[in-house]
Amino acid sequence: MTQPPGAGIAEPMAPRSRRTLFAYGYVAAVAVAAAGAVGLRGTGSAVAQLAGFVAMAVLWFLMRRATRLVVDLPDEALADRYVRLRDKTYLLAYQLLAVVALAVSVVLFLGSRGGLSEPVATGLAWAAFGSALGLPLIVASVSLPDES
């Protein structure tokens, strides 16, 4: 008899404390990149943005790996409880992403009248990029319960 994918693995996710650490680290990395764009100039800005981007990439990979079996497996291979939780998590994440997109749009529309400075536009771009890339995994990492 063939087993579904992930059936021989003891835990479908990393412990919640580790997932939460990765999620908040990711948010901090996005903040570093955006703040580096807005608050620094020249080489300092470039270094801060690069460091934020590298940290975002590493933490995205770690979050993905920490939630991999709940996020990646097809519905048939997961317990019904995890399917429902994953669906609710993604719904919440995409609602939050819509709020971020709306906030960025409002700032862009309001700022377009007087001209938006390049650092502010770059900071907004980091916020939008970081949110689009990471919000679903952040919400999954923080909200999915530990295995009971």
Chimera marker file (.cmm) of the C-alpha trace (Angstrom):
<marker_set name="trace">
<marker id="1" x="0.000" y="0.000" z="0.000" r="1" g="1" b="0" radius="0.5"/>
<marker id="2" x="1.419" y="3.390" z="-0.913" r="1" g="1" b="0" radius="0.5"/>
<marker id="3" x="1.491" y="6.118" z="1.674" r="1" g="1" b="0" radius="0.5"/>
<marker id="4" x="0.524" y="9.699" z="0.956" r="1" g="1" b="0" radius="0.5"/>
<marker id="5" x="3.352" y="12.228" z="0.722" r="1" g="1" b="0" radius="0.5"/>
<marker id="6" x="4.602" y="13.230" z="4.148" r="1" g="1" b="0" radius="0.5"/>
<marker id="7" x="3.063" y="10.203" z="5.899" r="1" g="1" b="0" radius="0.5"/>
<marker id="8" x="6.368" y="8.979" z="7.294" r="1" g="1" b="0" radius="0.5"/>
<marker id="9" x="7.375" y="12.360" z="8.721" r="1" g="1" b="0" radius="0.5"/>
<marker id="10" x="6.807" y="12.856" z="12.435" r="1" g="1" b="0" radius="0.5"/>
<marker id="11" x="5.826" y="16.545" z="12.388" r="1" g="1" b="0" radius="0.5"/>
<marker id="12" x="4.140" y="18.446" z="9.573" r="1" g="1" b="0" radius="0.5"/>
<marker id="13" x="5.617" y="21.735" z="10.808" r="1" g="1" b="0" radius="0.5"/>
<marker id="14" x="8.405" y="23.201" z="12.879" r="1" g="1" b="0" radius="0.5"/>
<marker id="15" x="7.410" y="24.283" z="16.407" r="1" g="1" b="0" radius="0.5"/>
<marker id="16" x="5.329" y="27.442" z="16.547" r="1" g="1" b="0" radius="0.5"/>
<marker id="17" x="8.006" y="29.360" z="18.451" r="1" g="1" b="0" radius="0.5"/>
<marker id="18" x="10.520" y="28.805" z="15.641" r="1" g="1" b="0" radius="0.5"/>
<marker id="19" x="7.970" y="29.654" z="12.945" r="1" g="1" b="0" radius="0.5"/>
<marker id="20" x="7.054" y="32.859" z="14.802" r="1" g="1" b="0" radius="0.5"/>
<marker id="21" x="10.710" y="33.830" z="15.086" r="1" g="1" b="0" radius="0.5"/>
<marker id="22" x="11.148" y="33.387" z="11.324" r="1" g="1" b="0" radius="0.5"/>
<marker id="23" x="7.969" y="35.383" z="10.589" r="1" g="1" b="0" radius="0.5"/>
<marker id="24" x="8.895" y="38.353" z="12.760" r="1" g="1" b="0" radius="0.5"/>
<marker id="25" x="12.444" y="38.223" z="11.453" r="1" g="1" b="0" radius="0.5"/>
<marker id="26" x="11.058" y="38.460" z="7.927" r="1" g="1" b="0" radius="0.5"/>
<marker id="27" x="8.960" y="41.495" z="8.866" r="1" g="1" b="0" radius="0.5"/>
<marker id="28" x="12.051" y="43.090" z="10.422" r="1" g="1" b="0" radius="0.5"/>
<marker id="29" x="14.059" y="42.399" z="7.251" r="1" g="1" b="0" radius="0.5"/>
<marker id="30" x="11.401" y="44.131" z="5.133" r="1" g="1" b="0" radius="0.5"/>
<marker id="31" x="11.482" y="47.056" z="7.564" r="1" g="1" b="0" radius="0.5"/>
<marker id="32" x="15.292" y="47.254" z="7.308" r="1" g="1" b="0" radius="0.5"/>
<marker id="33" x="15.136" y="47.356" z="3.509" r="1" g="1" b="0" radius="0.5"/>
<marker id="34" x="12.380" y="49.987" z="3.484" r="1" g="1" b="0" radius="0.5"/>
<marker id="35" x="14.016" y="52.087" z="6.208" r="1" g="1" b="0" radius="0.5"/>
<marker id="36" x="17.356" y="51.868" z="4.411" r="1" g="1" b="0" radius="0.5"/>
<marker id="37" x="15.695" y="53.275" z="1.306" r="1" g="1" b="0" radius="0.5"/>
<marker id="38" x="13.938" y="56.088" z="3.149" r="1" g="1" b="0" radius="0.5"/>
<marker id="39" x="16.405" y="57.022" z="5.879" r="1" g="1" b="0" radius="0.5"/>
<marker id="40" x="19.852" y="56.503" z="4.388" r="1" g="1" b="0" radius="0.5"/>
<marker id="41" x="21.666" y="57.817" z="1.357" r="1" g="1" b="0" radius="0.5"/>
<marker id="42" x="24.406" y="56.497" z="-0.916" r="1" g="1" b="0" radius="0.5"/>
<marker id="43" x="26.310" y="53.351" z="-0.023" r="1" g="1" b="0" radius="0.5"/>
<marker id="44" x="24.613" y="53.008" z="3.374" r="1" g="1" b="0" radius="0.5"/>
<marker id="45" x="21.223" y="52.840" z="1.706" r="1" g="1" b="0" radius="0.5"/>
<marker id="46" x="22.387" y="50.231" z="-0.802" r="1" g="1" b="0" radius="0.5"/>
<marker id="47" x="23.981" y="48.091" z="1.929" r="1" g="1" b="0" radius="0.5"/>
<marker id="48" x="20.886" y="48.251" z="4.148" r="1" g="1" b="0" radius="0.5"/>
<marker id="49" x="18.593" y="47.350" z="1.266" r="1" g="1" b="0" radius="0.5"/>
<marker id="50" x="20.827" y="44.476" z="0.167" r="1" g="1" b="0" radius="0.5"/>
<marker id="51" x="21.092" y="43.163" z="3.732" r="1" g="1" b="0" radius="0.5"/>
<marker id="52" x="17.307" y="43.385" z="4.107" r="1" g="1" b="0" radius="0.5"/>
<marker id="53" x="16.779" y="41.573" z="0.816" r="1" g="1" b="0" radius="0.5"/>
<marker id="54" x="19.212" y="38.759" z="1.692" r="1" g="1" b="0" radius="0.5"/>
<marker id="55" x="17.593" y="38.361" z="5.120" r="1" g="1" b="0" radius="0.5"/>
<marker id="56" x="14.144" y="38.320" z="3.474" r="1" g="1" b="0" radius="0.5"/>
<marker id="57" x="15.229" y="35.582" z="1.067" r="1" g="1" b="0" radius="0.5"/>
<marker id="58" x="16.763" y="33.425" z="3.799" r="1" g="1" b="0" radius="0.5"/>
<marker id="59" x="13.821" y="33.859" z="6.171" r="1" g="1" b="0" radius="0.5"/>
<marker id="60" x="11.290" y="33.216" z="3.391" r="1" g="1" b="0" radius="0.5"/>
<marker id="61" x="13.037" y="29.923" z="2.666" r="1" g="1" b="0" radius="0.5"/>
<marker id="62" x="13.099" y="29.030" z="6.388" r="1" g="1" b="0" radius="0.5"/>
<marker id="63" x="9.390" y="29.863" z="6.807" r="1" g="1" b="0" radius="0.5"/>
<marker id="64" x="8.544" y="27.847" z="3.717" r="1" g="1" b="0" radius="0.5"/>
<marker id="65" x="10.482" y="24.908" z="5.064" r="1" g="1" b="0" radius="0.5"/>
<marker id="66" x="9.014" y="25.274" z="8.575" r="1" g="1" b="0" radius="0.5"/>
<marker id="67" x="5.458" y="25.017" z="7.220" r="1" g="1" b="0" radius="0.5"/>
<marker id="68" x="6.229" y="22.894" z="4.161" r="1" g="1" b="0" radius="0.5"/>
<marker id="69" x="3.989" y="19.916" z="4.770" r="1" g="1" b="0" radius="0.5"/>
<marker id="70" x="0.908" y="21.948" z="5.593" r="1" g="1" b="0" radius="0.5"/>
<marker id="71" x="1.517" y="24.457" z="2.818" r="1" g="1" b="0" radius="0.5"/>
<marker id="72" x="2.744" y="22.123" z="0.071" r="1" g="1" b="0" radius="0.5"/>
<marker id="73" x="0.813" y="18.877" z="0.373" r="1" g="1" b="0" radius="0.5"/>
<marker id="74" x="-2.415" y="18.291" z="-1.558" r="1" g="1" b="0" radius="0.5"/>
<marker id="75" x="-5.663" y="18.230" z="0.405" r="1" g="1" b="0" radius="0.5"/>
<marker id="76" x="-5.912" y="14.422" z="0.230" r="1" g="1" b="0" radius="0.5"/>
<marker id="77" x="-2.610" y="13.976" z="2.093" r="1" g="1" b="0" radius="0.5"/>
<marker id="78" x="-3.538" y="16.252" z="5.016" r="1" g="1" b="0" radius="0.5"/>
<marker id="79" x="-5.885" y="15.799" z="7.923" r="1" g="1" b="0" radius="0.5"/>
<marker id="80" x="-9.160" y="17.656" z="7.423" r="1" g="1" b="0" radius="0.5"/>
<marker id="81" x="-8.245" y="19.973" z="10.309" r="1" g="1" b="0" radius="0.5"/>
<marker id="82" x="-5.083" y="21.155" z="8.539" r="1" g="1" b="0" radius="0.5"/>
<marker id="83" x="-6.910" y="21.684" z="5.255" r="1" g="1" b="0" radius="0.5"/>
<marker id="84" x="-9.457" y="23.948" z="6.986" r="1" g="1" b="0" radius="0.5"/>
<marker id="85" x="-6.732" y="25.815" z="8.885" r="1" g="1" b="0" radius="0.5"/>
<marker id="86" x="-4.646" y="26.303" z="5.734" r="1" g="1" b="0" radius="0.5"/>
<marker id="87" x="-7.649" y="27.637" z="3.831" r="1" g="1" b="0" radius="0.5"/>
<marker id="88" x="-8.528" y="30.102" z="6.623" r="1" g="1" b="0" radius="0.5"/>
<marker id="89" x="-4.900" y="31.152" z="6.900" r="1" g="1" b="0" radius="0.5"/>
<marker id="90" x="-4.579" y="31.907" z="3.203" r="1" g="1" b="0" radius="0.5"/>
<marker id="91" x="-7.876" y="33.790" z="3.168" r="1" g="1" b="0" radius="0.5"/>
<marker id="92" x="-6.644" y="36.003" z="6.024" r="1" g="1" b="0" radius="0.5"/>
<marker id="93" x="-3.232" y="36.468" z="4.384" r="1" g="1" b="0" radius="0.5"/>
<marker id="94" x="-4.702" y="37.622" z="1.093" r="1" g="1" b="0" radius="0.5"/>
<marker id="95" x="-7.110" y="39.956" z="2.876" r="1" g="1" b="0" radius="0.5"/>
<marker id="96" x="-4.122" y="41.504" z="4.672" r="1" g="1" b="0" radius="0.5"/>
<marker id="97" x="-2.279" y="41.747" z="1.363" r="1" g="1" b="0" radius="0.5"/>
<marker id="98" x="-5.234" y="43.641" z="-0.093" r="1" g="1" b="0" radius="0.5"/>
<marker id="99" x="-5.041" y="46.091" z="2.825" r="1" g="1" b="0" radius="0.5"/>
<marker id="100" x="-1.313" y="46.621" z="2.215" r="1" g="1" b="0" radius="0.5"/>
<marker id="101" x="-1.926" y="47.162" z="-1.498" r="1" g="1" b="0" radius="0.5"/>
<marker id="102" x="-4.699" y="49.639" z="-0.702" r="1" g="1" b="0" radius="0.5"/>
<marker id="103" x="-2.475" y="51.548" z="1.753" r="1" g="1" b="0" radius="0.5"/>
<marker id="104" x="0.395" y="51.731" z="-0.756" r="1" g="1" b="0" radius="0.5"/>
<marker id="105" x="-2.035" y="52.883" z="-3.443" r="1" g="1" b="0" radius="0.5"/>
<marker id="106" x="-3.457" y="55.619" z="-1.209" r="1" g="1" b="0" radius="0.5"/>
<marker id="107" x="0.029" y="56.919" z="-0.405" r="1" g="1" b="0" radius="0.5"/>
<marker id="108" x="0.958" y="56.859" z="-4.094" r="1" g="1" b="0" radius="0.5"/>
<marker id="109" x="-2.206" y="58.684" z="-5.123" r="1" g="1" b="0" radius="0.5"/>
<marker id="110" x="-1.871" y="61.308" z="-2.413" r="1" g="1" b="0" radius="0.5"/>
<marker id="111" x="1.853" y="61.711" z="-3.012" r="1" g="1" b="0" radius="0.5"/>
<marker id="112" x="1.505" y="62.009" z="-6.766" r="1" g="1" b="0" radius="0.5"/>
<marker id="113" x="0.009" y="65.500" z="-6.510" r="1" g="1" b="0" radius="0.5"/>
<marker id="114" x="3.133" y="67.033" z="-5.014" r="1" g="1" b="0" radius="0.5"/>
<marker id="115" x="5.608" y="64.558" z="-6.396" r="1" g="1" b="0" radius="0.5"/>
<marker id="116" x="6.741" y="61.549" z="-4.446" r="1" g="1" b="0" radius="0.5"/>
<marker id="117" x="10.426" y="61.425" z="-3.617" r="1" g="1" b="0" radius="0.5"/>
<marker id="118" x="12.469" y="58.483" z="-4.852" r="1" g="1" b="0" radius="0.5"/>
<marker id="119" x="13.354" y="57.237" z="-1.338" r="1" g="1" b="0" radius="0.5"/>
<marker id="120" x="9.689" y="57.144" z="-0.307" r="1" g="1" b="0" radius="0.5"/>
<marker id="121" x="8.709" y="55.379" z="-3.532" r="1" g="1" b="0" radius="0.5"/>
<marker id="122" x="11.493" y="52.838" z="-3.004" r="1" g="1" b="0" radius="0.5"/>
<marker id="123" x="10.416" y="52.275" z="0.605" r="1" g="1" b="0" radius="0.5"/>
<marker id="124" x="6.848" y="51.676" z="-0.572" r="1" g="1" b="0" radius="0.5"/>
<marker id="125" x="8.130" y="49.274" z="-3.205" r="1" g="1" b="0" radius="0.5"/>
<marker id="126" x="9.976" y="47.277" z="-0.513" r="1" g="1" b="0" radius="0.5"/>
<marker id="127" x="6.817" y="47.160" z="1.620" r="1" g="1" b="0" radius="0.5"/>
<marker id="128" x="4.706" y="45.973" z="-1.323" r="1" g="1" b="0" radius="0.5"/>
<marker id="129" x="7.306" y="43.441" z="-2.502" r="1" g="1" b="0" radius="0.5"/>
<marker id="130" x="7.907" y="42.060" z="0.978" r="1" g="1" b="0" radius="0.5"/>
<marker id="131" x="4.198" y="41.776" z="1.644" r="1" g="1" b="0" radius="0.5"/>
<marker id="132" x="3.407" y="40.085" z="-1.648" r="1" g="1" b="0" radius="0.5"/>
<marker id="133" x="6.223" y="37.600" z="-1.213" r="1" g="1" b="0" radius="0.5"/>
<marker id="134" x="5.857" y="36.821" z="2.460" r="1" g="1" b="0" radius="0.5"/>
<marker id="135" x="2.406" y="37.549" z="3.880" r="1" g="1" b="0" radius="0.5"/>
<marker id="136" x="0.866" y="34.128" z="3.210" r="1" g="1" b="0" radius="0.5"/>
<marker id="137" x="3.821" y="32.382" z="4.851" r="1" g="1" b="0" radius="0.5"/>
<marker id="138" x="3.951" y="34.870" z="7.726" r="1" g="1" b="0" radius="0.5"/>
<marker id="139" x="0.298" y="34.310" z="8.563" r="1" g="1" b="0" radius="0.5"/>
<marker id="140" x="0.702" y="30.533" z="8.235" r="1" g="1" b="0" radius="0.5"/>
<marker id="141" x="3.813" y="30.549" z="10.404" r="1" g="1" b="0" radius="0.5"/>
<marker id="142" x="2.191" y="32.585" z="13.168" r="1" g="1" b="0" radius="0.5"/>
<marker id="143" x="-1.351" y="31.230" z="13.139" r="1" g="1" b="0" radius="0.5"/>
<marker id="144" x="-1.083" y="27.490" z="12.501" r="1" g="1" b="0" radius="0.5"/>
<marker id="145" x="-1.072" y="25.622" z="15.826" r="1" g="1" b="0" radius="0.5"/>
<marker id="146" x="1.544" y="23.201" z="17.001" r="1" g="1" b="0" radius="0.5"/>
<marker id="147" x="0.834" y="19.520" z="16.539" r="1" g="1" b="0" radius="0.5"/>
<marker id="148" x="-1.241" y="18.356" z="19.505" r="1" g="1" b="0" radius="0.5"/>
<link id1="1" id2="2" r="1" g="1" b="0" radius="0.2"/>
<link id1="2" id2="3" r="1" g="1" b="0" radius="0.2"/>
<link id1="3" id2="4" r="1" g="1" b="0" radius="0.2"/>
<link id1="4" id2="5" r="1" g="1" b="0" radius="0.2"/>
<link id1="5" id2="6" r="1" g="1" b="0" radius="0.2"/>
<link id1="6" id2="7" r="1" g="1" b="0" radius="0.2"/>
<link id1="7" id2="8" r="1" g="1" b="0" radius="0.2"/>
<link id1="8" id2="9" r="1" g="1" b="0" radius="0.2"/>
<link id1="9" id2="10" r="1" g="1" b="0" radius="0.2"/>
<link id1="10" id2="11" r="1" g="1" b="0" radius="0.2"/>
<link id1="11" id2="12" r="1" g="1" b="0" radius="0.2"/>
<link id1="12" id2="13" r="1" g="1" b="0" radius="0.2"/>
<link id1="13" id2="14" r="1" g="1" b="0" radius="0.2"/>
<link id1="14" id2="15" r="1" g="1" b="0" radius="0.2"/>
<link id1="15" id2="16" r="1" g="1" b="0" radius="0.2"/>
<link id1="16" id2="17" r="1" g="1" b="0" radius="0.2"/>
<link id1="17" id2="18" r="1" g="1" b="0" radius="0.2"/>
<link id1="18" id2="19" r="1" g="1" b="0" radius="0.2"/>
<link id1="19" id2="20" r="1" g="1" b="0" radius="0.2"/>
<link id1="20" id2="21" r="1" g="1" b="0" radius="0.2"/>
<link id1="21" id2="22" r="1" g="1" b="0" radius="0.2"/>
<link id1="22" id2="23" r="1" g="1" b="0" radius="0.2"/>
<link id1="23" id2="24" r="1" g="1" b="0" radius="0.2"/>
<link id1="24" id2="25" r="1" g="1" b="0" radius="0.2"/>
<link id1="25" id2="26" r="1" g="1" b="0" radius="0.2"/>
<link id1="26" id2="27" r="1" g="1" b="0" radius="0.2"/>
<link id1="27" id2="28" r="1" g="1" b="0" radius="0.2"/>
<link id1="28" id2="29" r="1" g="1" b="0" radius="0.2"/>
<link id1="29" id2="30" r="1" g="1" b="0" radius="0.2"/>
<link id1="30" id2="31" r="1" g="1" b="0" radius="0.2"/>
<link id1="31" id2="32" r="1" g="1" b="0" radius="0.2"/>
<link id1="32" id2="33" r="1" g="1" b="0" radius="0.2"/>
<link id1="33" id2="34" r="1" g="1" b="0" radius="0.2"/>
<link id1="34" id2="35" r="1" g="1" b="0" radius="0.2"/>
<link id1="35" id2="36" r="1" g="1" b="0" radius="0.2"/>
<link id1="36" id2="37" r="1" g="1" b="0" radius="0.2"/>
<link id1="37" id2="38" r="1" g="1" b="0" radius="0.2"/>
<link id1="38" id2="39" r="1" g="1" b="0" radius="0.2"/>
<link id1="39" id2="40" r="1" g="1" b="0" radius="0.2"/>
<link id1="40" id2="41" r="1" g="1" b="0" radius="0.2"/>
<link id1="41" id2="42" r="1" g="1" b="0" radius="0.2"/>
<link id1="42" id2="43" r="1" g="1" b="0" radius="0.2"/>
<link id1="43" id2="44" r="1" g="1" b="0" radius="0.2"/>
<link id1="44" id2="45" r="1" g="1" b="0" radius="0.2"/>
<link id1="45" id2="46" r="1" g="1" b="0" radius="0.2"/>
<link id1="46" id2="47" r="1" g="1" b="0" radius="0.2"/>
<link id1="47" id2="48" r="1" g="1" b="0" radius="0.2"/>
<link id1="48" id2="49" r="1" g="1" b="0" radius="0.2"/>
<link id1="49" id2="50" r="1" g="1" b="0" radius="0.2"/>
<link id1="50" id2="51" r="1" g="1" b="0" radius="0.2"/>
<link id1="51" id2="52" r="1" g="1" b="0" radius="0.2"/>
<link id1="52" id2="53" r="1" g="1" b="0" radius="0.2"/>
<link id1="53" id2="54" r="1" g="1" b="0" radius="0.2"/>
<link id1="54" id2="55" r="1" g="1" b="0" radius="0.2"/>
<link id1="55" id2="56" r="1" g="1" b="0" radius="0.2"/>
<link id1="56" id2="57" r="1" g="1" b="0" radius="0.2"/>
<link id1="57" id2="58" r="1" g="1" b="0" radius="0.2"/>
<link id1="58" id2="59" r="1" g="1" b="0" radius="0.2"/>
<link id1="59" id2="60" r="1" g="1" b="0" radius="0.2"/>
<link id1="60" id2="61" r="1" g="1" b="0" radius="0.2"/>
<link id1="61" id2="62" r="1" g="1" b="0" radius="0.2"/>
<link id1="62" id2="63" r="1" g="1" b="0" radius="0.2"/>
<link id1="63" id2="64" r="1" g="1" b="0" radius="0.2"/>
<link id1="64" id2="65" r="1" g="1" b="0" radius="0.2"/>
<link id1="65" id2="66" r="1" g="1" b="0" radius="0.2"/>
<link id1="66" id2="67" r="1" g="1" b="0" radius="0.2"/>
<link id1="67" id2="68" r="1" g="1" b="0" radius="0.2"/>
<link id1="68" id2="69" r="1" g="1" b="0" radius="0.2"/>
<link id1="69" id2="70" r="1" g="1" b="0" radius="0.2"/>
<link id1="70" id2="71" r="1" g="1" b="0" radius="0.2"/>
<link id1="71" id2="72" r="1" g="1" b="0" radius="0.2"/>
<link id1="72" id2="73" r="1" g="1" b="0" radius="0.2"/>
<link id1="73" id2="74" r="1" g="1" b="0" radius="0.2"/>
<link id1="74" id2="75" r="1" g="1" b="0" radius="0.2"/>
<link id1="75" id2="76" r="1" g="1" b="0" radius="0.2"/>
<link id1="76" id2="77" r="1" g="1" b="0" radius="0.2"/>
<link id1="77" id2="78" r="1" g="1" b="0" radius="0.2"/>
<link id1="78" id2="79" r="1" g="1" b="0" radius="0.2"/>
<link id1="79" id2="80" r="1" g="1" b="0" radius="0.2"/>
<link id1="80" id2="81" r="1" g="1" b="0" radius="0.2"/>
<link id1="81" id2="82" r="1" g="1" b="0" radius="0.2"/>
<link id1="82" id2="83" r="1" g="1" b="0" radius="0.2"/>
<link id1="83" id2="84" r="1" g="1" b="0" radius="0.2"/>
<link id1="84" id2="85" r="1" g="1" b="0" radius="0.2"/>
<link id1="85" id2="86" r="1" g="1" b="0" radius="0.2"/>
<link id1="86" id2="87" r="1" g="1" b="0" radius="0.2"/>
<link id1="87" id2="88" r="1" g="1" b="0" radius="0.2"/>
<link id1="88" id2="89" r="1" g="1" b="0" radius="0.2"/>
<link id1="89" id2="90" r="1" g="1" b="0" radius="0.2"/>
<link id1="90" id2="91" r="1" g="1" b="0" radius="0.2"/>
<link id1="91" id2="92" r="1" g="1" b="0" radius="0.2"/>
<link id1="92" id2="93" r="1" g="1" b="0" radius="0.2"/>
<link id1="93" id2="94" r="1" g="1" b="0" radius="0.2"/>
<link id1="94" id2="95" r="1" g="1" b="0" radius="0.2"/>
<link id1="95" id2="96" r="1" g="1" b="0" radius="0.2"/>
<link id1="96" id2="97" r="1" g="1" b="0" radius="0.2"/>
<link id1="97" id2="98" r="1" g="1" b="0" radius="0.2"/>
<link id1="98" id2="99" r="1" g="1" b="0" radius="0.2"/>
<link id1="99" id2="100" r="1" g="1" b="0" radius="0.2"/>
<link id1="100" id2="101" r="1" g="1" b="0" radius="0.2"/>
<link id1="101" id2="102" r="1" g="1" b="0" radius="0.2"/>
<link id1="102" id2="103" r="1" g="1" b="0" radius="0.2"/>
<link id1="103" id2="104" r="1" g="1" b="0" radius="0.2"/>
<link id1="104" id2="105" r="1" g="1" b="0" radius="0.2"/>
<link id1="105" id2="106" r="1" g="1" b="0" radius="0.2"/>
<link id1="106" id2="107" r="1" g="1" b="0" radius="0.2"/>
<link id1="107" id2="108" r="1" g="1" b="0" radius="0.2"/>
<link id1="108" id2="109" r="1" g="1" b="0" radius="0.2"/>
<link id1="109" id2="110" r="1" g="1" b="0" radius="0.2"/>
<link id1="110" id2="111" r="1" g="1" b="0" radius="0.2"/>
<link id1="111" id2="112" r="1" g="1" b="0" radius="0.2"/>
<link id1="112" id2="113" r="1" g="1" b="0" radius="0.2"/>
<link id1="113" id2="114" r="1" g="1" b="0" radius="0.2"/>
<link id1="114" id2="115" r="1" g="1" b="0" radius="0.2"/>
<link id1="115" id2="116" r="1" g="1" b="0" radius="0.2"/>
<link id1="116" id2="117" r="1" g="1" b="0" radius="0.2"/>
<link id1="117" id2="118" r="1" g="1" b="0" radius="0.2"/>
<link id1="118" id2="119" r="1" g="1" b="0" radius="0.2"/>
<link id1="119" id2="120" r="1" g="1" b="0" radius="0.2"/>
<link id1="120" id2="121" r="1" g="1" b="0" radius="0.2"/>
<link id1="121" id2="122" r="1" g="1" b="0" radius="0.2"/>
<link id1="122" id2="123" r="1" g="1" b="0" radius="0.2"/>
<link id1="123" id2="124" r="1" g="1" b="0" radius="0.2"/>
<link id1="124" id2="125" r="1" g="1" b="0" radius="0.2"/>
<link id1="125" id2="126" r="1" g="1" b="0" radius="0.2"/>
<link id1="126" id2="127" r="1" g="1" b="0" radius="0.2"/>
<link id1="127" id2="128" r="1" g="1" b="0" radius="0.2"/>
<link id1="128" id2="129" r="1" g="1" b="0" radius="0.2"/>
<link id1="129" id2="130" r="1" g="1" b="0" radius="0.2"/>
<link id1="130" id2="131" r="1" g="1" b="0" radius="0.2"/>
<link id1="131" id2="132" r="1" g="1" b="0" radius="0.2"/>
<link id1="132" id2="133" r="1" g="1" b="0" radius="0.2"/>
<link id1="133" id2="134" r="1" g="1" b="0" radius="0.2"/>
<link id1="134" id2="135" r="1" g="1" b="0" radius="0.2"/>
<link id1="135" id2="136" r="1" g="1" b="0" radius="0.2"/>
<link id1="136" id2="137" r="1" g="1" b="0" radius="0.2"/>
<link id1="137" id2="138" r="1" g="1" b="0" radius="0.2"/>
<link id1="138" id2="139" r="1" g="1" b="0" radius="0.2"/>
<link id1="139" id2="140" r="1" g="1" b="0" radius="0.2"/>
<link id1="140" id2="141" r="1" g="1" b="0" radius="0.2"/>
<link id1="141" id2="142" r="1" g="1" b="0" radius="0.2"/>
<link id1="142" id2="143" r="1" g="1" b="0" radius="0.2"/>
<link id1="143" id2="144" r="1" g="1" b="0" radius="0.2"/>
<link id1="144" id2="145" r="1" g="1" b="0" radius="0.2"/>
<link id1="145" id2="146" r="1" g="1" b="0" radius="0.2"/>
<link id1="146" id2="147" r="1" g="1" b="0" radius="0.2"/>
<link id1="147" id2="148" r="1" g="1" b="0" radius="0.2"/>
</marker_set>
